[in-house]
C-alpha cells in the first residue's frame, strides 16, 4: 500500500507541476526575463546615472558660485560707472564754467 500511495503522490505531483507550469509558466518567464533585464541593463545604467548626477550637481554648485561672484562684480561695476559719470559731469561743468 505504501508503494501504491507513493506512486499516486508521485503521479499527482507530476500532474500538479504540469498544471502549474501550464498556468503560471508564461508569468514566471515574464518575471524572470524582467529581472534578468533589470539586473543586466537597467541597474548598471542607474548606477552610472547616479555618478553622473553627483558630478553634475558639483558643477551646478560651482556655477552658482560663479554667478554670485559675477553678480557682485556687476553691482560694483555699476557703482563705479555711476561715480565715473558724476565725475565726468563735474569735469564738463568745471570746464564750461572756467
C-alpha positions in Angstrom: 0.0 0.0 0.0 2.8 2.4 0.6 4.2 1.7 -2.8 0.8 2.4 -4.4 0.5 5.5 -2.2 3.9 6.8 -3.2 3.1 6.2 -6.9 -0.1 8.1 -6.6 1.6 11.0 -4.8 4.3 11.0 -7.5 1.7 10.9 -10.3 -0.3 13.7 -8.6 2.8 15.7 -8.1 3.8 15.4 -11.7 0.3 16.5 -12.8 0.3 19.3 -10.3 3.7 20.5 -11.6 2.5 20.3 -15.2 -0.7 22.2 -14.3 1.3 24.9 -12.5 3.8 25.1 -15.4 1.0 25.5 -17.9 -0.9 28.1 -15.9 1.9 30.1 -14.4 4.7 29.4 -16.9 4.3 32.5 -19.0 4.1 34.7 -15.9 7.2 33.0 -14.5 9.0 33.5 -17.8 8.0 37.2 -17.9 9.1 37.8 -14.3 12.4 36.0 -14.9 13.0 38.0 -18.1 12.2 41.3 -16.4 14.6 40.5 -13.5 17.3 39.5 -16.0 16.9 42.7 -18.0 16.8 44.8 -14.8 19.9 43.4 -13.3 21.9 43.3 -16.5 20.9 46.6 -18.2 18.8 48.9 -16.0 20.6 48.5 -12.7 24.1 49.4 -14.0 22.7 52.3 -16.0 21.0 53.7 -12.9 24.3 53.5 -11.0 26.1 55.3 -13.8 23.5 58.0 -13.9 23.8 58.4 -10.1 27.5 59.0 -10.5 26.8 61.5 -13.4 24.2 63.2 -11.2 26.7 63.7 -8.4 29.2 65.2 -10.9 26.6 67.4 -12.4 25.5 68.6 -9.0 29.1 69.6 -8.2 29.3 71.5 -11.5 26.0 73.3 -10.8 27.1 74.3 -7.4 30.3 75.8 -8.8 28.3 77.6 -11.5 26.1 79.1 -8.8 29.2 80.4 -7.0 30.5 81.9 -10.3 27.1 83.5 -10.9 27.1 85.0 -7.4 30.6 86.4 -8.0 29.6 87.9 -11.3 26.5 89.5 -9.7 28.7 91.2 -7.1 31.2 92.3 -9.8 28.4 93.8 -11.9 27.0 95.7 -9.0 30.5 97.0 -8.3 30.9 98.0 -11.9 27.5 99.7 -11.9 28.5 101.8 -8.8 31.9 102.6 -10.4 30.1 103.7 -13.7 27.8 105.9 -11.7 30.7 107.5 -9.9 32.6 108.0 -13.1 29.6 109.5 -14.8 29.3 112.1 -12.0 33.0 112.8 -12.2 32.7 113.4 -16.0 29.7 115.7 -15.5 31.7 117.7 -12.9 34.7 118.0 -15.2 32.5 119.2 -18.0 30.7 121.6 -15.7 34.0 122.9 -14.4 35.5 123.1 -17.9 32.4 125.1 -19.1 32.5 127.3 -16.1 36.1 128.4 -16.2 
